Amino acid sequence: MFIASKLLSFATQPLAWVMIFLLGGLLCMSVHRRGGVGLCWTALCVLLLTGWTLPADTLLRQLEDQHPPPVAGSDLQKYTGLVVLGGALEPGYVWLAHDQIALNDAAERMIVPIALMQRYPHLRVLFTGGEGEMVSTGPKEAARAKVFFDNMGILPQRVLYESVSRNTHENAVFSAAVPGVNPADSWLLLTSAYHMPRALATFRKAGWNVTPYPVDYQTGTSTSWTNYSLTRNPKKWHLALHEMAGLIAYRLIGRA
């Protein structure tokens, strides 16, 4: 299933579609020029559509708005802690090369737990994340997370780590086996808002008593139809399509 998830990740990248259409068009030119030209034009149309912000934001917003966070100022005393999903740290080889903390654009997954732990001294963090790359070098993500929390001054006894999981399903299953963790307690589940529908369904399917705490929002309440970017929007398309396809796949195989 891990390899299948990586194939799904590739298949839900619109720029991969552009590459496939373009390559197919070039290969077809010598035997069927009209078909080859058609495939090349299809590649161009997909590329142009990928840069349009409105449809990408619309898909992402449907995911992000499904589970709002707890109301601002609400009391979190009843919760044991936060289950924090990995995905906010740069790969291990980046850490090794520069010997310093490196966060990516999902940094809220790491920053928000610190603010909540400062406000609520009873809260613990369970960080879950091994290595999601097919081929990896350097420390696992949980080890990198420990470096981050230690450098932020968080007491070591307030953070637990799960370092084997490679995907959301394994996050839920392997985290439940961490010593000192009781999934039946009340936990906050903290991950990116677009990932929350699949993560929440997966953790609850695995027996966790979790309340969503989405962070790392990618969209606002509305988007202008004139917004366009071939830098940002291919990633937005990928995030939305990957999560939607992933949720369908998880439901089909009984993981969500």
N, C-alpha and C positions, 0 to 999 in steps of 0.2 A: 504493500500500500504506500510505502514511503516513495518508491520510484514512481508509482502512479500519480502521487500528489505533485511530483516535480514535472511530470509530463503535462498535468493539468495546468500547472503554473505557466509553462511555455505556451500551451494552446490558448490561454486566455490573454495573451499579449497581442494587441492589435498590430504592433510593429512587426511581430512574427508573421502575421497574415500578409502584411505588405511585402515582406521578404519572400514568402512562398509564392505569392501571385507574380511578383517581379521575376523570380527565378523561373517559374513555370512559363511565363511569357517569353523570356529569352530563349529557353530551350525549345519552345514551340515555333519560333520564328522560321527555322529552316524547313520545317515540314508543313506548317499551317500558319502562314503569315497573319492572316486575319484573326485567327484565334489567339496567336501570340500577342498581337497588338491589343486585343480586347483584354487579355490578362494584365498587360502593362497599364492600361487605362484603369482597370479595376484597382490595381495597387495604388495608383495615384489618388483615386477617389477615396479609398480607405484611409490613406495618409492624411488627406485634407480633412476628412470627417474626424479623425482622431484628435486633431488640434482644436476642435470646437469645444468650448468649455460647457455650454448649456446641457447637452445630452449626457456628458460625463458627470457633471454635478448632479443632474437629476437622478441618475442611477445610484450614485453614492449617497445622496440625501435619503433615498428610500431605505437604505441600510442604516444610516446614522440616526434617523428619527424613530426607529422602532423601540429603542430602550433609552429613555431620558435618564440622566444621572439623578442621584438623590437631590432633593430641593436644597438650594444654597442655604446654609445655616442650620440644616437638620442635624439632629443629634445622632452620632454614630457610636454611642456608648454600648449599644447592644451587640455590636459586631466584634468577633474575635480578632479579625485581621483582614488583610488584603491579599488575595491571590493575584500576583502580578505576572502577566504573560510576557515572555521575552519577545524580542523583535525590535528593540530600541537601541541596540548596541551594534556598532560597526563590526565586521568580521574580525576573527582573531588575528589574522595576518596584519591588519592595520594596527592593532594594539602592539603587536610584537615589533613592528617596524619603527614605531615612534615612542614606545614606552610611556604612553599617557592615555587617559580616558578619552574614548571616542564614541559619541552618540550620533545617531542618525536623525532623520526628520520625524521620527516617532518618539522623540525624547520625553514627551509628556508622560509616557509610561513609567519613566524612572523618576521624574521630577515631582509629579503629583503625590506619589506615596510618601516622599520626604515631608512635604507640607502637612499631609494628614497625620503622620506619626508625630510631628511636632505639636500639632493641635490636640491629638488624642494619645497620651502617653501609654495607654493600655494596648493600642493596636500593634499587632505584629505583621510582618510581611512574609509571605511565602512566594519566593521567586521561582518560576518554573521555566526552564529552557536549557536544552542541551546543545545540539548543533543541527541546524536545519539545512546545511549545505551538503551536497553530494560528496564533495572532497573538501576537507577543511584542514587548516593548520592553525596552531596557536591554541590558547586555552578555550574551553567550552564557554558558552554564554553565561552559565551560572557562575563560573569562576570570574568572568569579567564583571558580572553584576556585583559580586562580593567586593571586588576592588573599588567599584563605584561607591557602594554604600559605606564601606569603611572610610573612604576619603571624604565622604560627606559628614562624617562624625556620627553615624548611626551605630548604636551599641550592637555588637555582634549577636548578642542573645535575642535581639528583636527581629532577626531576619533568618528564615530557613530557606534552604536551597534544594531544588530538584534539578539534576544535571544530566538526565538520560533522555528526556523526551525530544522528539524531532518534529512533532506536529501538534495540532490542537487536541486531538483525541488522546495522544500520549501525555500531553500536559495534564489532562483531567485524571487519567488512570494512574499515572506514576506519582502525581502529587498527593493522591489519597494515601499512598503507602509511605510517605515521609514520616519518620518517627516524631511523635508529638502533635500530629495533625489529625483532627477529627472532622471529616467532611460534613457531619451532621450539625456542627456548630454553624453559627451565622457568619458568613464570610462575604466580603465585598469582592466582586470579580472586576479587575481593572485591566482593560485593554483598549485598543483603538476603537472608536465608535463604529467604524465600518465593519470591524471584525466581531463586534459584540453579538449579533444575532447567532452566528455559528458557534462562537465560544460559549455563550450562555446555554444554548440548547445542548451542547456537548457535555458541559460540566453537570448540568441537571440530569442528563441521561445517565451519567456515571455516578449519580447519587449525592452530588454536592448540594448543600443548602446555600446558594449564592444569590446575591443581589447585584445587578449590573451597576458599574461605575465607569461609564465610557469616557474616554479622553481622546486627544489627538484628532479633533474634528478637521475634516478637509473641506467642508462646504459651509455656506451661510444659509440664511433663510430664503434667499433668492439669488438668481444669477442673471446678469445681463446677456441677451442673445448675441451681443457684439464681442464678448470676451473670446479671445483666441490665443492659444499658446501651444506650439509644438514641443515645448520644453516640459511643461507641467502635466498637460492633459493625457498624453499616452500612459503615464503612470496611474492617473485617476481611472482611466478606462480599465486598466489591468486590475487595480484593486477591486473595483466593483464587479467585474466579470468573474474574477477568481473567487471572490467570496460567495457570489450567487451560485456559481457552479459547485463550489465546495460544499455549500449548505445542502444543495440538492443531492449530491453524492453521499454526504453523511447520512441524510435521511433515508436514502435508498438502502444503505448497508446497515442501518440501525444504530448509528453512532450519535444521532441527534434527534 
